[in-house]
Amino acid sequence: MATRSLYASLLLRSVIALFACAILVALCYFFVDRPVAFWVHDRHTNEIRALYWLQYPPPILQWWAPAVLAALAVRRAWGPFRRWELALAAACVSLLIAVQFEASLKFCFGRYWPNTWTPANNPSNPSLLRDEAYGFHPFHSGAAFGSFPSGHMIRTLAIAAVVWVAYPRCRWACVAAALAVAIGLVGMNYHFVGDLVGGSFVGSIVGVYTAHACDLGHACDLGPNAYTRSDRQTG
């Protein structure tokens, strides 16, 4: 009954979160996204190299996630996972699941980008800044329609949400990581603010569910070598 109650609560909170996300994305679409994109463009913040490098960690973590999971599968043969190992496995699984949600949602929403990243004479990537192209075009695929939701924010929050649940004392680091990636994305005009909002909600929901599915919501922050409750029962 406790498990059923937990997931019923998670479902209710997820529905409320998605409803709030829809409202925030709509507000950003009508009142925030365009002004911010033009403001960033006029101030040439994309010339700040530090903002560019802030975008590297999320895809690098995605590339390494399968290798980490393979290593953890080998490690499991020598006994139950310690808490930090289970949290690491959960973060990798959450990341890889979230990436699949990203691909599906980008197709479903089909949003133009704030800026164009293909050569100037290439019509396949219309954008707000180059072509005054702005809007959602549901169920369109291709490079032109991949702005919403932000994949970098989905990846970041998918990992951060697992850490948030498993290690409450490290929540400041989760917030710092999310803010760093968000500032870089907006500062480089890689995404609209609304894209970041959508990506953050999606990644967080995936991460929280994964963390609880791995039993990381119990016995919070007992230390890196603590075993999970299920391990103590079966190990």
C-alpha positions in Angstrom: 0.0 0.0 0.0 2.9 2.3 0.8 4.3 1.9 -2.7 0.9 2.4 -4.3 0.5 5.6 -2.3 3.9 6.8 -3.3 3.3 6.4 -7.0 -0.2 7.8 -6.8 1.3 10.9 -5.2 4.0 11.0 -7.8 1.4 10.8 -10.6 -0.7 13.6 -9.0 2.4 15.8 -8.6 3.5 15.1 -12.2 0.1 16.1 -13.6 0.1 19.3 -11.6 3.7 20.0 -12.7 2.9 19.4 -16.3 -0.1 21.7 -16.1 2.1 24.4 -14.5 4.7 23.8 -17.2 2.1 24.3 -19.9 1.1 27.7 -18.4 4.7 28.8 -18.0 5.6 27.8 -21.6 2.6 29.7 -22.9 3.5 32.8 -20.9 7.1 32.5 -22.2 5.9 32.1 -25.8 3.8 35.3 -25.8 5.8 37.5 -23.5 9.3 36.3 -22.8 10.9 34.3 -25.6 11.2 36.8 -28.4 12.3 39.8 -26.2 15.0 37.7 -24.6 16.3 36.3 -27.9 16.5 39.8 -29.4 18.1 41.2 -26.2 20.8 38.5 -26.2 21.4 38.9 -29.9 21.8 42.7 -29.6 24.4 42.3 -26.8 26.5 39.6 -28.6 26.6 37.4 -25.5 27.3 34.4 -27.8 30.8 35.7 -28.1 31.5 34.9 -24.5 33.3 31.6 -24.7 32.5 30.5 -21.2 28.8 30.3 -22.1 29.7 28.0 -25.0 31.7 25.6 -22.9 28.8 25.3 -20.4 26.9 23.3 -23.0 29.5 20.5 -23.2 28.8 18.4 -20.0 25.2 17.1 -20.8 26.0 15.4 -24.1 29.3 14.1 -22.8 27.5 12.5 -19.8 25.1 10.9 -22.3 27.9 9.4 -24.3 29.5 7.8 -21.3 26.2 6.6 -19.6 26.1 3.2 -21.4 29.7 2.4 -20.5 29.1 3.3 -16.9 26.0 1.0 -16.8 28.1 -1.8 -18.3 30.7 -1.3 -15.6 28.1 -1.3 -12.9 26.6 -4.5 -14.3 30.0 -6.2 -13.9 30.4 -4.6 -10.4 27.0 -6.1 -9.3 28.4 -9.6 -9.7 30.5 -9.0 -6.5 27.6 -8.0 -4.3 24.8 -5.5 -3.8 25.3 -1.9 -4.9 26.2 0.7 -2.3 24.0 3.7 -2.2 26.2 5.9 -4.4 26.5 3.1 -7.0 22.8 2.7 -7.2 22.3 6.4 -7.5 24.9 6.5 -10.3 23.1 3.7 -12.1 19.7 5.4 -11.6 21.2 8.7 -13.0 22.4 6.9 -16.1 19.1 5.1 -16.7 17.2 8.3 -16.1 19.4 10.2 -18.6 19.0 7.6 -21.4 15.2 7.4 -20.9 14.9 11.2 -20.9 16.8 11.4 -24.2 14.1 9.2 -25.8 11.4 11.5 -24.4 13.3 14.4 -25.9 13.3 13.0 -29.4 9.6 12.2 -29.3 8.6 15.6 -27.8 10.6 17.5 -30.4 8.7 15.8 -33.1 5.4 16.4 -31.3 5.9 20.1 -30.8 8.1 21.0 -33.9 9.3 24.5 -32.8 11.6 26.8 -34.8 14.9 27.8 -33.2 15.9 31.3 -32.0 18.9 31.3 -34.4 20.1 29.6 -37.5 23.1 27.2 -37.2 23.4 26.2 -40.9 25.0 28.3 -43.6 23.1 31.5 -44.3 22.0 30.4 -47.7 20.5 27.1 -46.4 16.7 27.3 -46.1 16.4 24.1 -44.0 16.8 25.9 -40.7 14.6 29.0 -40.5 14.7 30.9 -37.2 13.5 33.9 -35.4 16.6 36.0 -35.8 17.3 35.2 -39.5 13.8 34.7 -41.0 11.4 36.0 -38.3 10.1 32.4 -38.2 8.5 31.8 -34.8 6.1 29.2 -33.6 5.2 25.6 -33.1 4.5 23.2 -36.0 3.4 19.9 -34.4 4.4 16.6 -35.9 7.1 18.0 -38.1 10.6 16.4 -38.1 13.9 17.8 -39.2 16.6 20.1 -38.0 14.3 23.2 -38.3 11.8 21.9 -35.7 14.0 20.8 -32.7 14.0 23.8 -30.4 11.3 22.5 -27.9 12.0 21.1 -25.4 15.7 21.8 -24.7 17.6 18.5 -24.8 20.4 19.9 -22.7 18.0 20.8 -19.9 16.3 17.4 -20.1 19.6 15.7 -19.7 20.8 18.0 -16.9 17.6 17.7 -14.9 17.2 13.9 -15.5 20.5 13.5 -13.6 20.0 16.3 -11.1 16.6 15.0 -10.0 18.1 11.6 -9.1 20.7 13.4 -7.0 18.0 15.6 -5.5 16.0 12.6 -4.3 19.0 10.5 -3.2 21.1 13.1 -1.5 19.1 16.1 -0.2 22.3 17.7 1.1 23.5 18.1 -2.5 20.5 19.9 -3.8 22.4 23.1 -4.0 24.7 21.4 -6.6 21.6 20.3 -8.6 20.4 23.9 -8.7 23.8 25.3 -9.6 24.3 22.8 -12.5 20.8 23.5 -13.9 21.4 27.3 -13.7 24.8 27.0 -15.4 23.4 25.1 -18.3 20.4 27.4 -18.6 22.5 30.5 -18.6 24.7 29.1 -21.3 21.8 28.1 -23.5 20.1 31.4 -23.3 23.3 33.4 -23.5 24.3 31.6 -26.7 20.8 31.9 -28.1 20.6 28.2 -28.5 17.2 28.0 -27.0 14.2 30.1 -26.0 13.4 30.4 -22.3 10.3 28.4 -22.8 12.4 25.5 -24.2 14.3 25.5 -21.0 11.2 25.4 -18.9 9.8 22.5 -20.8 13.0 20.5 -20.8 13.4 21.1 -17.0 10.0 19.7 -16.2 10.4 16.7 -18.4 13.8 15.8 -17.1 12.8 16.3 -13.5 9.8 14.1 -13.8 11.8 11.3 -15.4 14.5 11.6 -12.8 12.2 11.6 -9.8 10.4 8.5 -11.1 13.7 6.7 -11.8 15.1 7.6 -8.3 12.0 6.2 -6.6 11.9 3.1 -8.8 15.4 2.4 -7.6 14.3 2.9 -3.9 16.5 6.0 -3.5 13.7 7.9 -1.8 14.0 6.0 1.4 16.9 6.3 3.9 18.0 9.6 2.3 21.6 10.7 2.6 23.0 7.9 4.8 26.4 8.4 3.2 28.1 7.2 0.1 28.7 3.6 1.4 25.2 3.0 2.8 23.2 0.2 1.3 19.6 0.7 0.2 16.8 -0.8 2.2 16.2 -3.6 -0.4 19.9 -4.5 -0.2 19.9 -4.8 3.5 16.9 -7.2 3.2 18.4 -9.4 0.5 22.2 -8.8 0.5 
